[in-house]
Amino acid sequence: MPDHQSVSPSKVAIVGAGSVGATIAYACLIRGVAKQVALFDTNRAKVDAEVLDLNHGLQFVPVATLDGSDDVEVCRGAHVVVITAGAKQKPGQSRMDLATANVAICRELLPRLQAVAPDALYLLVTNPVDVITYVTLKLTGLPPARVIGSGTVLDSSRFRFLIARKLDVAVQNVHAYIAGEHGDSEVPLWSSANVANIPLDAWSVPGHGHLGATERAEIFSNVKNAAAQVISGKGATNYAIGLATAKILEALLRDEHRVLPVSGLLSGYRGIDDVCLSVPCIVNRSGVESLLPIPMNPEEEAGLRASADTIRKAIRSLGF
Ligand SMILES: O=P(O)(O)OC[C@H]1O[C@](O)(COP(=O)(O)O)[C@@H](O)[C@@H]1O
């Protein structure tokens, strides 16, 4: 195995070489996110095969190295550890159904990861991601800024995609967030959603769609059911979460101060405490720097509180 002792400022260690972990590695390589990418999985044959396949494409991406192992040493010195390992959703299961199994995996993994990557930021992707982010905070004792959940970055991009398609504008020009749980209690922030600073409430452009109550309900339902739709067709979601995670990694490693709806610890945010969920945050090399006070109407604020209660209940039922 190559020497992993040296600490690189741009080493990403990905835990779990399943479809999500492998796709995150692929997205990191093609976007040139890190100089070193490491893939760790207990299934040696799987991790070796993914690493071999990815290494065969290194000629075509920005300069980087990729290692893989079933030995946690491969993660040594990582600047960011991305955790994707865990049971995945089967058709008909909610993300919350995975909590007990995936918390047990965290209990086993985190001390070993902290031993080899004590200075890392921890980016959680494993579901239910808000619960897993909170549990990681408690199990590691790390400062809240250094424990980040992928949260609703993916849901917000699904939301923007559907709005963009309805209005026939580029998805990059849609500014809209899903807040709260990455899951069934998530909240669409319609009141702040806009294109070119035109609130979607006031959107009226001939030939460019309409977003009345029916269209909004349909879009939000599609956002919430997006994962189930993909899972029923191909067994797992991987490409969009791979790209979303690479985007978060760029914000962290390049100190971008980018606004992203990642999951982090709320302390006195609109009166909500001691729970991890997503609101738009400034993300830089320190991790989650600031949770932004995005405007919300009373219905959205009530939705955020209800979402916080749902996640907190799940956390408490797991003994945290
Ligand atoms: O619509 P505008 O103002 O041209 O902004 C476009 C830019 O906004 C972004 O979509 C980011 O938007 P958010 O800050 O709402 O996430 C960029 O990807 C894009 O370059």
The ligand as an SDF file (V2000), in Angstrom:
LIG
                    3D

 20 20  0  0  0  0  0  0  0  0999 V2000
  -29.3480   34.1740  -11.6580 O   0  0  0  0  0  0  0  0  0  0  0  0
  -28.0660   34.9360  -11.4860 P   0  0  0  0  0  0  0  0  0  0  0  0
  -28.2200   36.1070  -10.5730 O   0  0  0  0  0  0  0  0  0  0  0  0
  -27.3790   35.2080  -12.7750 O   0  0  0  0  0  0  0  0  0  0  0  0
  -27.0800   33.9640  -10.6610 O   0  0  0  0  0  0  0  0  0  0  0  0
  -26.5540   32.8100  -11.2540 C   0  0  0  0  0  0  0  0  0  0  0  0
  -25.6120   32.1580  -10.2950 C   0  0  0  0  0  0  0  0  0  0  0  0
  -26.3240   31.7470   -9.1470 O   0  0  0  0  0  0  0  0  0  0  0  0
  -26.0400   30.3680   -8.8690 C   0  0  0  0  0  0  0  0  0  0  0  0
  -27.0430   29.5420   -9.4590 O   0  0  0  0  0  0  0  0  0  0  0  0
  -25.9950   30.1800   -7.3710 C   0  0  0  0  0  0  0  0  0  0  0  0
  -27.2700   30.5210   -6.8900 O   0  0  0  0  0  0  0  0  0  0  0  0
  -27.6350   30.4730   -5.3180 P   0  0  0  0  0  0  0  0  0  0  0  0
  -26.7980   31.4820   -4.6150 O   0  0  0  0  0  0  0  0  0  0  0  0
  -29.1120   30.7820   -5.2720 O   0  0  0  0  0  0  0  0  0  0  0  0
  -27.3340   29.0710   -4.8900 O   0  0  0  0  0  0  0  0  0  0  0  0
  -24.7390   30.0980   -9.5940 C   0  0  0  0  0  0  0  0  0  0  0  0
  -24.5450   28.7450   -9.8930 O   0  0  0  0  0  0  0  0  0  0  0  0
  -24.9370   30.9320  -10.8420 C   0  0  0  0  0  0  0  0  0  0  0  0
  -23.7340   31.2330  -11.4510 O   0  0  0  0  0  0  0  0  0  0  0  0
  1  2  2  0
  2  3  1  0
  2  4  1  0
  2  5  1  0
  5  6  1  0
  6  7  1  0
  7  8  1  0
  7 19  1  0
  8  9  1  0
  9 10  1  0
  9 11  1  0
  9 17  1  0
 11 12  1  0
 12 13  1  0
 13 14  2  0
 13 15  1  0
 13 16  1  0
 17 18  1  0
 17 19  1  0
 19 20  1  0
M  END
$$$$
